[in-house]
């Protein structure tokens, strides 16, 4: 009977040692996985930041291109309006001169 109790006690001690070893392995595994997760989070943050920066650069270039196009179109429109104004102005002056001549003579 005493021998059986000693075997049970020895088995319990061995189980406790195995439990402690497994708990240590589990803690190490958990720490490793947490470290990997943190590294992945950091990589994702960096990747997101890089993609966001690239998108901002692309949008800024597109905005500059659009602004340049709008400026060019506005300048063209202003030139056309000025040319049209000059043409109408000269035509109107000629018509006024013709009317004055026809009414009052030369």
C-alpha positions in Angstrom: 0.0 0.0 0.0 2.8 2.4 0.9 4.5 1.6 -2.4 1.3 2.4 -4.3 1.1 5.8 -2.4 4.7 6.5 -3.3 4.0 5.7 -7.0 1.0 8.0 -6.9 3.0 10.8 -5.3 5.8 10.3 -7.8 3.3 10.3 -10.7 1.7 13.5 -9.4 5.1 15.2 -9.1 6.0 14.1 -12.6 2.6 15.4 -13.8 3.3 18.7 -12.0 6.7 19.0 -13.7 5.2 18.2 -17.1 2.4 20.8 -16.4 5.0 23.4 -15.5 7.1 22.6 -18.6 4.0 22.8 -20.8 2.9 26.1 -19.2 6.4 27.5 -19.9 6.2 26.3 -23.5 2.8 27.8 -23.9 4.0 31.1 -22.5 6.9 31.1 -24.9 4.6 30.2 -27.8 2.2 33.0 -26.8 5.0 35.5 -26.6 6.3 34.5 -30.0 2.9 34.8 -31.5 2.4 38.2 -29.9 5.7 39.4 -31.3 4.8 38.1 -34.8 1.4 39.8 -34.5 3.0 43.1 -33.5 5.5 42.9 -36.3 2.7 42.3 -38.8 0.7 45.2 -37.4 3.8 47.5 -37.8 4.3 46.2 -41.3 0.7 46.9 -42.2 0.9 50.4 -40.7 4.0 51.1 -42.8 2.5 49.7 -45.9 -0.7 51.7 -45.4 1.2 54.8 -44.8 3.3 54.3 -47.9 0.2 53.6 -50.0 -1.5 56.7 -48.6 1.6 58.8 -49.3 1.7 57.5 -52.9 -2.0 58.1 -53.4 -1.6 61.7 -52.1 1.3 62.3 -54.5 -0.7 60.9 -57.4 -3.7 63.1 -56.5 -1.4 66.2 -56.1 0.0 65.6 -59.5 -3.4 65.2 -61.0 -4.6 68.3 -59.3 -1.6 70.2 -60.7 -2.3 68.9 -64.2 -6.0 69.9 -63.9 -5.1 73.3 -62.5 -2.6 73.8 -65.4 -5.3 72.7 -68.0 -7.9 75.1 -66.4 -5.4 78.0 -66.4 -4.6 77.3 -70.1 -8.2 77.1 -71.0 -9.0 80.3 -69.1 -6.2 82.1 -70.8 -7.4 80.9 -74.2 -10.9 82.0 -73.4 -9.7 85.4 -72.3 -7.7 85.8 -75.5 -10.6 84.8 -77.6 -12.9 87.3 -75.8 -10.3 90.0 -76.2 -10.0 89.3 -79.9 -13.7 89.2 -80.3 -14.0 92.5 -78.3 -11.4 94.1 -80.6 -13.2 92.9 -83.7 -16.6 94.1 -82.5 -15.1 97.4 -81.3 -13.6 98.1 -84.7 -16.8 97.0 -86.5 -18.9 99.2 -84.1 -16.6 102.2 -84.6 -16.8 101.8 -88.4 -20.6 101.6 -88.2 -20.8 104.8 -86.1 -18.5 106.6 -88.5 -20.6 105.5 -91.4 -23.8 106.7 -89.7 -22.3 110.0 -88.8 -21.1 110.4 -92.4 -24.4 109.4 -93.8 -26.3 111.8 -91.4 -24.0 114.8 -91.4 -21.9 114.2 -94.5 -18.2 114.0 -94.8 
